[in-house]
Amino acid sequence: MIDTAQVRRILRLATTVDVSEAVVAAQSVLDDTATALYTDEKRDLIGAWLAAHFYAPDAVVRTKVGEAETEYAPPLNGSGLNTSRYGRMVLTLDTSRYFAGLGKRRIVIEAIGPVDRDASATEV
């Protein structure tokens, strides 16, 4: 199981901040997908970083008490797990490359019979 305290430490949040929704979402992804890929410890570590990624768009980077100002971390360029440093850590820890393929469509092209390479050659 993903440790909520570890997620807070990764995000550098106070112990009073509720990250439970992000943890539940990350645990759901892990339970559905990565169960057999890693040891429990490695899966939980990846899960903590994944939960941090899910929480990241709302991550507070600065607060100000006088006149109540709060600044949130801006999203980074990219898509999927590349949009946060936490997601990029998931990709780094994911030595099976499973998470790198999430959300991507796989296309398989099969040719039947002989192919005339000159007639069908196209540059992609």
N, C-alpha and C positions, 0 to 999 in steps of 0.2 A: 504494500500500500504506500501511496505517496505521502510523505511527511509534510504537513502544512507549514510547520516551523522551518523546514529546509527551503520551501518555496519563498517564504518571507525573507529568509536570509539571502537567497539569491537576488531577490528584488530590492533588498535593503529597506524593508518596511518594518514598521513598529509591530509588536506582537499583538496589538489590538486590531490590526487591519484584517478584514475578512477576505481570505482568498479561496474560500471553500468551493465556490462555483467553478473556478478555474481548475481546482484539484479534481472535482467530480468529472468535469469534461475530459481532462487529461487521463484520468483513470479509466474512463469509458473507452477512450481510444486505445489505450494499452490493453485492456481486457479483451477488446474485439480483435486486436491485430497482433500484438507483439509478444503474446504469452510464451510461445515456444522459441522465440529468437534469442532470448537473453536469460541470464540468471536473474533471480528475484532482485538482487541488489542493483544490478546494472539497469534493469527495467525501471526500478523505482527512481534511480538517478535520472534517467532519460525522462521519466514522468514528471519529476520535479521541475526540470527545465522546460518541458512542454507546458506545464501549468503556468510557469512564469511567462512563457510566450503568450498564452491565452489571456493572461492578466495584463500584459505589457502595454497595450494601447491606453489603458487607464492608469499606468504607473505614474505616481506623483514623483517629480524630480526636485521640486522646490515648493515650500510653503512659506507663508509670511503671516504672522499672527496679527500684527497691526493692520487693519483694513482688510483682513481675511483674503489674501491672495494665494492661489494655488496654480502651479504650472505643471503640465503633464508632458511626458516624453513624446516627442513627435515620432510618427512612424517612419521607418527607414524605407529606402527604395527597394523594390523587388516584389516578389509575390510569395505566398505561402510562408514557409518557415524562414525564408530569407528576409522577412520584413522586420525582424527584431534580432538583437544579439542573442537573446535567449533561444529563439528558434534556430539560429545558426549553431548554437552549442548542441542542440538536439541532433542536428545533421552531423556534427563532428563526433558525437558519442555513438551515433548509429552506424556501427561498422558493417552491418548487414546491408546498408543503403535502403532499408525498407521505407523509412520516412521520406527520403528524397523522392520516392516515386508516388507518394500519396497525392491524389488530386490530378495526376497526369494520366492522359489516355495513352494506351498502348495500341499501336497500329501494326498489324501483321499483313504483309503482302506475299501472296504465294502465286507462282507462275505454274501453269499447267502446260506441259508439252514444251517443245523446243522454242526458244526465243531468238528471233533475228535481231541481234544487238544493233546493227546499223539502222534498221527500220524503226526500232522502238527506243532508240537512245534519246533521252531527254535530260537536260541539265536541271537539277533542282537547286 
